[in-house]
């Protein structure tokens, strides 16, 4: 995909299976939202295509796709109920639909109010509920955690999990690894127009072995034995020793305990998903 002379996406390829939550990550401007707009048929790509079941394109299965971008698509002059009718394409609420609304704390009395009076979080919950009420087989969520308080996010998270358990394919973008990461079955890291990494969050984290973190009364005694020990950023007095495997981490830990130096803190630090992402970006930048 190109915008003028600027090529945003090139040779991007990955797959997403039913009941799978795929987290599409990358720095700002790498093309995550652009790809989502192409996938849902909003933008036309200059080359290539996003294919769904049986090689269908978005326009072929539009009734099976739902998308919510970071700015909730609601009509401010209409009531919440009217928004649901338009966005979800429903005429009445059955018991399962009422449960979805209850899960998002969208009471019938509340839905009678104009959507223009809703807060950002309320509009987001309304848009999410409308997307789920469509019973899509593919749900696209662009920055789903933006602007949501912890309670609202918990409702969105539960809705995502329920949809995935019922066979839907969920594709999300976002920068909040702590919130989105635990939902993901697969993470795809976009860089320079391609999918640099595609695999499970566990596979991404395992690319970076564990390290030992130690705080001692005599740092020089530690660095004399482990010259590769380095200070941990924003953690005064804490040293980090990079290891190549779990076995090496255990060995380093034992050697530290054998030093004749009082240790104030000693633990194994395993790479978080956010740290793995940052390290991956540094590697390829």
C-alpha positions, 0 to 999 in steps of 0.5 A: 500500500502506497500513499504517493511516493511513501510505501506503507505496507509491502509484502505483509502476510500473516494468518488468523484462525477462528477463535484466535485473538491476534494482536497487531503491534508496531510503532506509530505510523507503521500501517496498523490502522491502514491495514485494518481499513484495507482488510475491512474494505474501507480502503482499496490497496494498491496491490495484494488483498486481504482474504477471508474464508474461501478466499472471500474479500471484505465486500463479499462477507460484509455482514460477517465483519464488525469494526470499531476504530479508536473514535467510536462510530456513533450518531450523536443526535440519535438515541443509544437504542437507535444507534444500536438498530443502525450499527448492529442491524437489529430490530428487537432484542432477544435474551442473548442480546439483552445479556450483551447489553447488560455485560456492557452496563447499557441499561434500557433507560440509559439507551433512551438518551441521545448518544451525543450526551455520552462520555467517550467510554460510554460511546466506546461501550455502545460501539463495542456492543453494537459490533458484538450484536452483529454476531460477526465471524471477524471482529476488528478493534483499533486501539480498543483500550483507549479512553476506557477506565478499568471497569469499562475495559473489563467489560470489553475484555470479557466481550472479546473473550466470549466472541473468541470462545464462540469461534470468531476471529478477533484482530486488535491493534494498540500500544497497551501491552499490559491490557491487550497482551493477556488476550492475545493468542498471536502477536504480529509485529509490523515493521517497515511494511512487513510482518517482522514477527508472527507467533504466540506471545510466549514465543516472542518472550522466549526470544529474549532469555531471562536475566538475574537482577541483584541488589548488593551492599557491594556492587563491585564484588558482583561486577568483579565476578560478573563483568557483564552486570549492568545497572537497571534503568530507573532502579538505583543500585539494581544490577542486571546479568543477562543469561542465555538460558534458564539453566544459566540463570539458575547457575548465576543465582547460585554463584551470587548466593555463594559470594561473601557479600550481603544481598539485599535483593535477588530474583530471576526477571523474565522478559515481559511482552512489552519488553520483548516488543521494545527489544525486537524493535531495537534489534531491527531499527 
